[in-house]
């Protein structure tokens, strides 16, 4: 299957799940929850959904809530998308934002060291 088609399907799944999550009545899935990425297998049987939660202390509860609602979300996804197979949803926490912030902090520290070295060499 063409990777371009898979990419489009991933985008559609991400968009549809983001709108469906807002309609969930589960109190565990509330607040700032966002779908950052979706990876679907080539046969469209499984989709790994990466979820980012603003409050990291609630991430485990949000993932449990999404796992329990995965059947409902899959059914709604099947109605919204016209695919032969509706993929089984597997929710995973996404820490890419924290990882990016950590890398930025390391770069900032290195810039400060370089600036301090440059200042001491000029004297």
Residue frames as a rotation matrix with the C-alpha (Angstrom) as fourth column:
UNK 1
0.585 0.811 0.000 0.00
0.811 -0.585 0.000 0.00
0.000 0.000 -1.000 0.00
UNK 2
0.106 -0.542 0.834 1.26
0.470 -0.712 -0.522 3.44
0.876 0.447 0.179 -0.85
UNK 3
-0.477 -0.365 -0.800 2.88
0.879 -0.171 -0.446 5.33
0.026 -0.915 0.402 2.01
UNK 4
-0.940 0.204 0.275 1.15
-0.153 -0.969 0.196 8.50
0.306 0.142 0.941 0.84
UNK 5
-0.019 0.983 -0.184 -2.23
-0.163 0.178 0.970 6.83
0.986 0.048 0.157 1.35
UNK 6
0.083 -0.030 -0.996 -1.20
0.868 0.493 0.058 5.60
0.489 -0.870 0.067 4.81
UNK 7
-0.866 -0.457 -0.202 -0.09
0.499 -0.764 -0.410 9.14
0.033 -0.456 0.890 5.67
UNK 8
-0.639 0.704 0.310 -3.47
-0.426 -0.659 0.620 10.55
0.641 0.264 0.721 4.61
UNK 9
0.252 0.729 -0.636 -5.31
0.223 0.596 0.771 7.87
0.942 -0.336 -0.012 6.58
UNK 10
-0.332 -0.458 -0.825 -3.17
0.912 0.070 -0.405 8.64
0.243 -0.886 0.395 9.65
UNK 11
-0.985 -0.036 0.170 -4.08
0.014 -0.992 -0.127 12.32
0.173 -0.123 0.977 9.35
UNK 12
-0.239 0.971 0.024 -7.79
-0.412 -0.124 0.903 11.54
0.879 0.206 0.430 9.01
UNK 13
0.207 0.260 -0.943 -7.71
0.637 0.696 0.331 9.19
0.742 -0.670 -0.021 12.01
UNK 14
-0.688 -0.546 -0.478 -5.89
0.720 -0.427 -0.547 11.83
0.095 -0.721 0.687 14.07
UNK 15
-0.863 0.398 0.311 -8.40
-0.322 -0.908 0.269 14.53
0.389 0.132 0.912 13.13
UNK 16
0.043 0.958 -0.285 -11.43
-0.242 0.287 0.927 12.34
0.969 0.029 0.244 13.79
UNK 17
0.044 -0.075 -0.996 -10.14
0.814 0.580 -0.007 11.00
0.578 -0.811 0.087 17.11
UNK 18
-0.913 -0.401 -0.074 -9.33
0.377 -0.761 -0.528 14.52
0.155 -0.510 0.846 18.29
UNK 19
-0.546 0.782 0.301 -12.93
-0.616 -0.618 0.489 15.54
0.568 0.081 0.819 17.72
UNK 20
0.258 0.668 -0.698 -14.31
0.029 0.717 0.696 12.34
0.966 -0.200 0.166 19.30
UNK 21
-0.462 -0.500 -0.733 -12.21
0.737 0.243 -0.631 12.69
0.493 -0.832 0.256 22.45
UNK 22
-0.926 0.144 0.349 -13.90
-0.255 -0.920 -0.297 16.03
0.279 -0.364 0.889 23.18
UNK 23
-0.059 0.997 -0.047 -17.27
-0.743 -0.013 0.669 14.22
0.666 0.074 0.742 23.20
UNK 24
-0.353 -0.106 -0.930 -16.26
0.324 0.919 -0.227 11.46
0.878 -0.381 -0.290 25.64
UNK 25
0.536 0.635 0.557 -18.14
-0.368 -0.418 0.831 11.47
0.760 -0.650 0.009 28.92
UNK 26
0.481 -0.448 -0.754 -15.41
0.735 0.675 0.068 9.62
0.478 -0.586 0.654 30.84
UNK 27
0.997 -0.066 0.048 -14.15
-0.081 -0.843 0.532 11.94
0.005 -0.535 -0.845 33.62
UNK 28
0.390 -0.914 0.112 -10.65
0.455 0.297 0.840 10.45
-0.801 -0.276 0.532 33.32
UNK 29
-0.367 -0.464 0.807 -10.37
0.929 -0.133 0.346 11.88
-0.053 0.876 0.479 29.80
UNK 30
0.810 0.582 0.068 -10.84
0.583 -0.813 0.008 15.55
0.060 0.033 -0.998 30.53
UNK 31
0.449 -0.660 -0.602 -8.64
0.041 -0.658 0.752 18.62
-0.893 -0.362 -0.268 30.40
UNK 32
0.383 -0.420 -0.823 -5.93
-0.881 -0.433 -0.189 19.19
-0.277 0.798 -0.536 27.84
UNK 33
0.044 -0.307 0.951 -5.61
0.139 0.944 0.299 15.90
-0.989 0.119 0.084 25.98
UNK 34
0.428 0.072 -0.901 -4.28
-0.797 -0.439 -0.414 16.00
-0.425 0.896 -0.130 22.44
UNK 35
0.763 -0.177 0.622 -3.49
0.401 0.885 -0.239 13.44
-0.508 0.431 0.746 19.76
UNK 36
0.239 -0.761 -0.602 0.04
-0.466 -0.634 0.617 14.17
-0.852 0.134 -0.507 18.60
UNK 37
-0.506 -0.475 -0.720 0.57
-0.862 0.249 0.441 11.38
-0.030 0.844 -0.535 16.06
UNK 38
0.569 0.624 0.536 -1.02
-0.512 0.778 -0.363 8.23
-0.644 -0.068 0.762 14.62
UNK 39
-0.570 -0.716 -0.403 0.92
-0.804 0.384 0.454 5.34
-0.170 0.582 -0.795 13.12
UNK 40
0.565 0.801 0.200 -1.14
-0.674 0.587 -0.448 2.78
-0.476 0.118 0.872 11.22
UNK 41
-0.285 -0.621 0.730 0.17
0.001 0.761 0.648 -0.57
-0.959 0.185 -0.216 10.04
UNK 42
-0.858 -0.151 -0.491 0.24
-0.462 -0.190 0.866 -1.22
-0.224 0.970 0.094 6.29
UNK 43
-0.797 0.589 -0.133 -2.70
0.432 0.710 0.556 -3.62
0.422 0.386 -0.820 6.47
UNK 44
-0.471 0.588 0.658 -4.80
-0.500 -0.792 0.350 -1.04
0.727 -0.165 0.667 8.41
UNK 45
0.146 0.520 -0.841 -5.48
0.428 0.733 0.528 -3.51
0.892 -0.437 -0.116 11.22
UNK 46
0.304 -0.147 -0.941 -3.77
0.943 -0.095 0.319 -1.59
-0.136 -0.985 0.110 14.05
UNK 47
0.333 -0.223 0.916 -3.21
0.229 -0.924 -0.307 2.08
0.915 0.312 -0.256 14.77
UNK 48
-0.151 -0.447 -0.882 -0.90
0.988 -0.032 -0.153 3.33
0.041 -0.894 0.446 17.50
UNK 49
0.543 0.458 0.704 -2.24
0.385 -0.881 0.276 6.64
0.746 0.122 -0.654 18.77
UNK 50
-0.502 -0.781 -0.372 0.20
0.772 -0.209 -0.601 8.92
0.391 -0.589 0.707 20.61
UNK 51
0.586 0.798 0.137 -1.48
0.546 -0.515 0.661 11.05
0.598 -0.313 -0.738 23.25
UNK 52
-0.650 -0.741 0.170 -0.07
0.400 -0.524 -0.752 14.09
0.646 -0.421 0.637 25.02
UNK 53
0.488 0.771 -0.408 -1.53
0.760 -0.146 0.633 15.25
0.429 -0.619 -0.658 28.34
UNK 54
0.325 -0.344 0.881 -0.85
-0.196 -0.936 -0.293 18.68
0.925 -0.077 -0.372 29.80
UNK 55
0.373 -0.160 0.914 -0.79
-0.928 -0.041 0.371 17.38
-0.022 -0.986 -0.164 33.38
UNK 56
-0.259 -0.585 -0.769 1.73
-0.613 0.715 -0.337 14.53
0.747 0.384 -0.544 33.34
UNK 57
-0.834 -0.023 0.551 0.45
-0.506 0.430 -0.748 13.29
-0.220 -0.903 -0.370 36.72
UNK 58
0.086 0.970 0.226 -2.87
-0.579 0.233 -0.781 12.38
-0.811 -0.064 0.582 35.06
UNK 59
-0.294 -0.242 -0.925 -1.39
-0.954 0.136 0.267 10.66
0.061 0.961 -0.271 32.02
UNK 60
-0.995 -0.095 -0.020 -1.90
-0.093 0.992 -0.090 7.10
0.028 -0.088 -0.996 33.33
UNK 61
-0.409 0.912 0.026 -5.56
0.186 0.111 -0.976 7.80
-0.893 -0.395 -0.215 34.16
UNK 62
0.109 0.423 -0.900 -6.17
-0.782 -0.522 -0.340 9.37
-0.614 0.741 0.274 30.75
UNK 63
-0.615 -0.406 -0.676 -4.61
-0.754 0.553 0.354 6.37
0.230 0.728 -0.646 28.99
UNK 64
-0.916 0.355 0.186 -6.79
0.221 0.834 -0.505 3.98
-0.335 -0.421 -0.843 31.04
UNK 65
-0.084 0.931 -0.356 -9.87
-0.117 -0.364 -0.924 6.00
-0.990 -0.036 0.139 30.14
UNK 66
-0.022 0.009 -1.000 -8.97
-0.967 -0.255 0.019 5.98
-0.255 0.967 0.014 26.46
UNK 67
-0.915 -0.336 -0.224 -8.30
-0.379 0.905 0.194 2.25
0.137 0.262 -0.955 26.55
UNK 68
-0.651 0.732 0.198 -11.71
0.343 0.518 -0.784 1.60
-0.676 -0.442 -0.589 28.05
UNK 69
0.281 0.773 -0.569 -13.33
-0.235 -0.519 -0.822 3.85
-0.930 0.365 0.036 25.43
UNK 70
-0.674 -0.666 -0.318 -11.36
-0.443 0.021 0.896 2.36
-0.591 0.745 -0.310 22.53
UNK 71
-0.638 0.507 0.579 -14.30
0.674 0.731 0.103 0.21
-0.371 0.456 -0.809 21.36
UNK 72
0.450 0.818 -0.359 -16.60
0.567 -0.572 -0.593 3.23
-0.690 0.063 -0.721 21.20
UNK 73
0.139 -0.478 -0.867 -13.93
-0.461 -0.806 0.371 5.34
-0.876 0.349 -0.332 19.49
UNK 74
-0.846 -0.464 0.264 -13.25
-0.035 0.542 0.840 2.57
-0.532 0.701 -0.475 16.96
UNK 75
-0.202 0.863 0.463 -16.95
0.883 0.365 -0.296 2.26
-0.424 0.349 -0.836 16.12
UNK 76
0.624 0.427 -0.655 -17.30
0.204 -0.898 -0.391 6.03
-0.754 0.111 -0.647 15.67
UNK 77
-0.282 -0.818 -0.501 -14.14
-0.496 -0.322 0.806 6.06
-0.821 0.476 -0.315 13.57
UNK 78
-0.763 0.049 0.645 -15.61
0.445 0.763 0.469 3.31
-0.468 0.645 -0.604 11.37
UNK 79
0.330 0.938 0.110 -18.75
0.805 -0.218 -0.551 5.37
-0.493 0.270 -0.827 10.79
UNK 80
0.574 -0.116 -0.810 -16.75
-0.163 -0.986 0.026 8.50
-0.802 0.117 -0.586 9.95
UNK 81
-0.329 -0.785 -0.525 -14.13
-0.796 -0.069 0.601 6.91
-0.508 0.616 -0.602 7.67
UNK 82
0.786 0.601 -0.144 -15.02
-0.567 0.609 -0.555 4.67
-0.246 0.518 0.820 4.78
UNK 83
-0.339 -0.925 -0.171 -12.31
-0.940 0.339 0.030 2.02
0.030 0.171 -0.985 5.11
UNK 84
0.091 0.322 -0.943 -12.52
-0.340 0.899 0.274 -1.71
0.936 0.296 0.191 4.59
UNK 85
0.118 -0.128 -0.985 -11.03
0.823 0.568 0.024 -2.31
0.556 -0.813 0.172 8.03
UNK 86
0.719 0.043 0.694 -11.29
-0.323 -0.863 0.389 0.02
0.615 -0.504 -0.606 10.98
UNK 87
-0.209 -0.920 -0.332 -7.96
-0.049 0.349 -0.936 -0.25
0.977 -0.180 -0.119 12.82
UNK 88
0.599 0.248 -0.762 -7.76
0.701 0.298 0.648 -1.41
0.387 -0.922 0.005 16.41
UNK 89
0.541 -0.326 0.775 -6.64
-0.264 -0.941 -0.211 1.55
0.798 -0.090 -0.595 18.51
UNK 90
0.346 -0.542 -0.766 -3.64
0.897 0.430 0.101 1.30
0.275 -0.722 0.635 20.85
UNK 91
0.866 0.046 0.498 -3.06
-0.040 -0.986 0.161 4.40
0.498 -0.159 -0.852 22.95
UNK 92
0.171 -0.901 -0.399 0.47
0.948 0.261 -0.183 5.38
0.269 -0.347 0.898 24.02
UNK 93
0.743 0.000 -0.670 1.73
0.357 -0.846 0.396 8.33
-0.566 -0.533 -0.629 26.02
UNK 94
0.510 -0.559 0.654 3.81
0.660 -0.233 -0.714 10.79
0.552 0.796 0.250 24.02
UNK 95
0.609 -0.376 -0.698 6.73
0.538 -0.451 0.712 12.49
-0.583 -0.810 -0.072 25.73
UNK 96
0.073 -0.607 0.791 8.17
0.966 -0.155 -0.208 14.21
0.249 0.779 0.575 22.65
UNK 97
0.661 0.200 0.724 7.30
0.113 -0.979 0.168 17.66
0.742 -0.029 -0.670 24.03
UNK 98
0.927 -0.360 0.108 9.23
-0.153 -0.100 0.983 16.98
-0.343 -0.928 -0.148 27.24
UNK 99
0.357 -0.827 0.433 12.10
0.804 0.508 0.307 15.54
-0.475 0.239 0.847 25.21
UNK 100
0.257 -0.211 0.943 12.22
0.728 -0.600 -0.332 18.66
0.636 0.772 -0.001 23.02
UNK 101
0.878 0.093 0.470 12.18
-0.202 -0.817 0.540 20.93
0.434 -0.569 -0.698 26.09
UNK 102
0.756 -0.649 0.085 15.06
0.223 0.377 0.899 18.93
-0.615 -0.661 0.430 27.59
UNK 103
0.151 -0.707 0.691 17.11
0.987 0.146 -0.066 19.31
-0.054 0.692 0.720 24.39
UNK 104
0.493 0.080 0.866 16.42
0.327 -0.940 -0.099 23.06
0.806 0.332 -0.490 24.31
UNK 105
0.974 -0.145 0.173 17.59
-0.215 -0.366 0.905 23.36
-0.068 -0.919 -0.388 27.91
UNK 106
0.455 -0.854 0.250 20.82
0.633 0.508 0.584 21.51
-0.626 -0.107 0.772 27.07
UNK 107
0.133 -0.375 0.918 21.42
0.898 -0.346 -0.271 23.79
0.419 0.860 0.291 24.08
UNK 108
0.790 0.217 0.574 20.77
0.008 -0.939 0.344 26.87
0.613 -0.267 -0.743 26.22
UNK 109
0.861 -0.509 0.007 23.35
0.040 0.081 0.996 25.69
-0.508 -0.857 0.090 28.78
UNK 110
0.174 -0.822 0.542 25.93
0.919 0.334 0.211 25.11
-0.355 0.461 0.813 26.04
UNK 111
0.356 0.007 0.934 25.32
0.581 -0.785 -0.216 28.60
0.732 0.620 -0.283 24.64
UNK 112
0.965 0.000 0.264 25.86
-0.200 -0.651 0.733 30.08
0.172 -0.759 -0.627 28.10
UNK 113
0.569 -0.812 0.129 29.14
0.423 0.424 0.801 28.14
-0.705 -0.401 0.585 28.44
UNK 114
0.085 -0.522 0.849 30.28
0.988 -0.067 -0.140 29.37
0.130 0.850 0.510 25.02
UNK 115
0.637 0.208 0.742 29.39
0.214 -0.973 0.089 32.96
0.740 0.101 -0.665 25.91
UNK 116
0.945 -0.322 0.060 31.30
-0.133 -0.211 0.968 32.68
-0.299 -0.923 -0.243 29.19
UNK 117
0.294 -0.868 0.400 34.33
0.757 0.467 0.457 31.22
-0.583 0.168 0.795 27.36
UNK 118
0.206 -0.165 0.965 34.20
0.832 -0.490 -0.261 33.98
0.516 0.856 0.036 24.76
UNK 119
0.880 0.166 0.445 34.04
-0.064 -0.887 0.457 36.66
0.471 -0.430 -0.770 27.46
UNK 120
0.774 -0.631 0.047 37.02
0.047 0.132 0.990 35.21
-0.631 -0.764 0.132 29.34
UNK 121
0.173 -0.728 0.664 39.13
0.945 0.312 0.097 34.96
-0.278 0.611 0.742 26.14
UNK 122
0.518 0.085 0.851 38.51
0.523 -0.819 -0.237 38.64
0.677 0.568 -0.468 25.30
UNK 123
0.977 -0.155 0.147 39.97
-0.211 -0.611 0.763 39.74
-0.029 -0.776 -0.630 28.65
